[in-house]
Amino acid sequence: MNAHESESASKLWTKSFISLTICSFLLFLNLQMLLSSFPAYVKGTFLVGDLTVSLVTSVFAISAIATRFLTAALIRRMQRKVILFIGLAVAAIITAIYGWADSIGSLLAMRVAYGIGFGMSSTIIPTLVSPIIPSKRMGEGIGYFGLSTSLAMSIGPMIGLNMMNHYGFGTLALTGAATVLLIFPILLLSRSLPQEPVIQRDTSAVSGSRSFNPLLLFPALLNVLLSVTYSGLLSFIALFGEVVHLEQVGLFFLFNVITIIIIRPISGKIFDKKGHAAVLIPAAICVLASMTLLSYTTTMPMLIVSALLYGLGFGSIQPTIQAWMLRSTPLAQHGTANSMYYNSTDLGVAAGALILGAISSVSGYAAMYRYSAGFMIVFLAAYVIYWIARARQTRNYTKTQAASK
């Protein structure tokens, strides 16, 4: 390989990478703008309890999870760009007609349909991105690509809550649909979609025993635990703000994104150089501290500190886990790894909405966030045990190798 080819192979900021990262941001912005606003909208419009409100989040997440498994099968029969365009069209249409729901049943049906469209789209985009990231810069590349998701998860709720308060849910839904429609011209004008898949078709997701890679299970479990804490923020922080009389509680997401923007590229480089332990342990402590502080929050300064801590932790953990999962699989199975990563996120959001919704209905929102912090204690304990076991295994292997020489 000559110098030019070597430079090209290590180049991260290509036209396709930038375009697909922007598309990912718009897709998740659509999701987060509506997701944060649904609890208050549903409670005020249909006069239901917290547990029913949590179903709006849960049925979407379950639908998206199931769709990702089906999408893996569709990839064998259809071009990725066709699946992507169908998914985006479904997501845009359903978002635009949310305001027409006249009962909680019809709204839940729409959430299932939206989950199908979102599940298809959110599986294809990262599958197109991972092969164009240089392998030696996987942590850094996923860190930047994942920044699109984290930015959307941080500013989306703030935009959604403010827009609903000032212009109503109908306007919010139409704006959300417009963000998805913007993806079409970006993809077409940037020519980021290959005519054929750029890697060997990932049939492992649907071909018997190869569909399960045990190396992905543990990082996916950690991602579920992290996503439970995020579900508590999405589903109930607006209602928590009403209880503690913080009118601008949506600012949590603004300050959260500040530290996410700072830490994302840094955490990716640390992962590439030192591995996941150097990132995950301090980051998990930050999330634990954030949730604990939030549970006692009664003033805006306390809310801001909690948000900054959450951004440091959440913004470090998510890309590290995704890069860890991608490095644990061959290139041809990156579709499976990405699917499992996003499914574990949705599973945590769905489970968190139900579990924390049940807790809040009995103990209140402050106690609920303390329970949420408990999930990060489990995260830390599980990871430290895993880390110690792996270190011991490595030492034993090294001794065995040395003895055999």
N, C-alpha and C positions, 0 to 999 in steps of 0.2 A: 504493500500500500504506500503510495507516494504521499508527500506532505499535504497536498491539496485534498486528497481523499481522506487522509487522517483528520484534517480539520473539519471536513464536511461531516464525517461520521460522529464527531464530538460536538457538533453544533446543536444547541438546544432551541434557540429562539428562531425557529423557522416560521414561514408564513402559515403553514398548516397548524403548527403547535399554537401559535397566537390565536388563530381563528377559532380553533376547537375549544381553547380555553375561554374565549369570550362567549361562545355558544353555551358552554357548560354554566357559566355565570348567569346568563339570561334564563336558562331552564330552571336553575335552582332559585333564582330571584322570584320567578313566577310562583314556585312552590311556597317559598318562605313568606312572601307578601300576604298570601291568603291563609296559610297555616296558622300564623300568629293571631289573625283577626277572627278566625272561625269561632273560637270559644265564646268571646263576648257577643258576636253576632248571633250564634245559635241560642245562647242563653237568653238574650234579649228578645229574639224573634219567636222562638218556639217554647220559651218558658220551661226549660228542662233542667235537670240536676247535673252535677259535675260528672257523674259516671256516664250519662248519656252524651254529654259534651265530648268526653274523651273518645267516644266511638267514632266521631268525625275524623279524628287523627288515626285511630287504630284500623278502621276498615280500609282507608287509603293505603296505609303501610302494608297491610296483609295482601291487598290486591297487587301492589307493586312487587312484593316479594314473589308471589306466584307467577306474575307476568315475566319476571327475569328468568325463571326456569324455562318457561315456554319460549322465550326469546332465544335462548341457547339452542333450542331445537330448530327454530325458524331460520337461524343463521345458516344452517346446512342447506336450506331450500331456497332462500331468497337473498338478494344482495343487501348488504348492510344499509346502504343509503335508502332503499325502499322501506325497510323496517323503521328506520329513523324518521323518515318523512311521515309515515302513517302515525307513529307515536306522537310526533309533534302536532300533527293536525288534530288528533283526538284530544290532546292536552289543551290546545288553544280553544277548541269548540266548547268543551265542557267548562273551562274556566269562564268563558263569556256568558254561559247560561246559568251559572250558579244562582243568580238572583231570581230566577224563575221558579225555584223550588218552593212549593207551597206547603210542604210537610217535612218532618224530620226523616221520614222514610224515603221520599224522593231525593232529598239532599244526600242521604247515605248512598243511594243508588248512583248518584252523580259522582260521589267520592270514589266508588269502586271503579267506575269508568275512567275517571281521571288517573287512578292508580295504574290502570292498564297502559294508558298513553305515556305516563311518566316513567313507568317501569321499562318500557321498550326504549325510550329515548335515553334514559340515564344508564342503560346497559351498553348501547352502541357507541356513544360519544367517548367514554374512557377507553373502550376497546380499540378505537381508532387512534387514540393518543399514545397509549403505552408503547407501541412498536416504533414510534418516531422519536422517542426519548433515548439518548445514548445510554447504554447499559451502565457505564461508569458514573453517570450523573443521574441515576434513577431516583435517588432520594431527593436531590435538588429539583429535578424535573417534576416529580409528583408533588413536591412542596409548592412549586409555583402553580401547577395545574390545579391542585387542591385549594389554592388560595381563592380561586374563583368560587368554589363551593362555600368556603368559610366566609368570604365577603358577602355572598348572598344570604347565608344563614345569619349573618350579623346585621346587615343593613336592611334586609328584606322585612323582618318583623317590625322594625322601626318605621319604615316607609308605609307598610300595610296598616299599622295601628293609627298613624297620623292621617293617612288618606281616608280611612274609614270614619275617623272622628270628624273630619272636616268636609268630606264630600259624599260619604255614604258607601255602603257595601257594593252597590251596583256599579259605581264609577271605579271602585277598586278592582272588581272582577274584570271589567273591560280593559283596564290598564294592565292587569296581569296577563290577559289574552294577547295583548299587543306585544309584550316582552317575548312571548314564545314565537309570534309571527316574525319578529325581527331576525330570528335564527335562520329562516329560509334564505333571504338575500345574502347573509354573511357566508353561509355554506356554498351557495351557488357562485357568488362573485369571487370568493377566495379559492375555489376549486380544491377544497380540502377533502372531498370525498373521492376515494379511489373507485375506479370502474369495477375492480375485483378486490377482495380482501387483501390487505398488504401483508398478511401472515398466513401461514397454513390454517385452514379452517379449524376452529377449536371444537372438535367433536367429542372431546373428553367430557363435556358437560352433559352429554346424553348417551354415553357409550359404556354403560355398565360400571364395573369396578373402578375404571379410571376417572370417573366423575368425582370421586372424593379424594382430595389430597389432604391427608391428616396434618400436614404442616400448616395448613390454613386455619385449622380449627381453633387453636388457642388465640392467635391475634384477632380472629373474628369474635370470639367470646369477650375479649377485652373491649372491642369496639361496641358490643351490645351494652356493656356496663356503662361506658362513657355516654352512649346515646340515650340511656335512661335519664341521665341528668339533664341533657339538652331537651328532652321531651317535657320535663317539668317546667323549663323556662318557656318553651313555646306555648304550652297548653294553659299555663296558669299565672304567668307573671303579670299579665294585665289585670287579672282578678285580684292577685296579691297586692298590686299597687292601690287598688280601690280600698282594700281592707286597711292598709297602713297609711292611707291618705297621701300617696305620692302620685301626683297627677302626671308627671313626666317619666313614669317608670320605663317607657319605651327607650329612654336614653341608655338603659343598660346595654342595648345592642350596639349603640353608637360607640360607647367607650370600649366595649368588647372588641370591636373591629380594629381599634387602634393598635392594641397589642397583638392581634392576629396578624396584621400587615407586617409588623416588626419581626415577629418570631417565626413566621412561616419559612422564609428563605434560610434563616439561621439554623432552625431545627433540622431542615433537610440536609444541610452541609455537615452538621454534627452527626447525623445518622450515617451519612456516607463515610465519614472518617472514623467514628467511634462505635457505631452500632446503636441498636434501639434502647439499650439499658440507660445510656447517657441522656436520653431524651425522656423516656417514659416515666421514670421514677420521679424526677423533680416536677414534671408536668402534671402528673397525677396528684401530687401534693398541692399544687396550685388550684386544681379543680376542687379538691376536698376543702381547702381553705375558703374558696369562693362560695361554695354552697352553704358552708357553716355560717359564714358572715352574712350571706343573704337572708338566712333564716332569722337573724336578729335585726335585720335592717329596718330602720324607722326614719332615716334621714337620707338626703341625696348624696352626701359624701360617702356614706357607707355603701350605698348602691353603686357608686362609681368605682370604689376600690374593689368591690366584689366583681364587677364587670371586667376590670383590668386583669384581675387574677384569672378569671375564667378564660379570657382571651389568650393569656399566656399558656394555660394548660391545654385547652381545647385545640388551639391553633398549632400546638406541637404534636399532640397525640394523634390526631386524625391522619395527617400525611405520613407520619412515621409508620403507623399500622398498615396503611395502604402500600407504601413502598416495601415494607417487610413482607407482605403477602405476595407482591409481584416478584420479589427476589427469591421467594420460596418456590416459584413455579417456572417451568420453561416458557419461552416466548409464545409458543403455540397455545398455551393454556392461560394466557393473561386475561382472556375473556372470562374464563371461569373465576379467576382470582378477583377481578373487578366486580363481577356479579355477586360473589360471596361477600365482598367488602360492603357494597351498597345494600345488600340484603340484611347484613348484620346491623347496619345503621337503622334501616327501617324497622327491623325486629325490635331493636332497643327503643325506638320512638313509640312503636305500637304498644309494647309491654309497659313502657314507662307511663304512657297516657292512662292505661287501665289501672296499673298498680298505684301510681301517685294520685290518680283521680279518686280511687277508693279511699286512700289515706286522707286526702284533703277533706273529703266529705265527712270524715269521722273526727279528725284531729285538727283541721285547719291548715292553711297554706304554710305558715311558719314551720310547724312540725313536719310538714311534708318535705320541705327543703332540707331539714335535718336528716330525714330518712334518705333523701336523695344523696346527701353526703356519704351516707353509709355504703352506697353502691361503690363509691370510689375507695373506701377502705377495703372492700372485697377485691377491687381492681388491684390495689397495691399489694395486698397479701398474696393474691394469686400470682402476680408477676414476680414478686420477690422469691416465692417458692420455686417457680419455673426457672428463674435466673440462677439460683443456687444449685438446682438440680442439673442444669445445663453445664455450669462451671465444673461441677464434680465429675460429670460425664466426660467433659473435655480433658480434665486432668488424668482420669483413669485411662482414657484412650492414648494420651501422650506417654504415660508410663508403660503401657502395653507395647506401643511402637518402639520405645527406647529399649525395652527389655528384649525385643525380638531381634534387634540388630547385633 
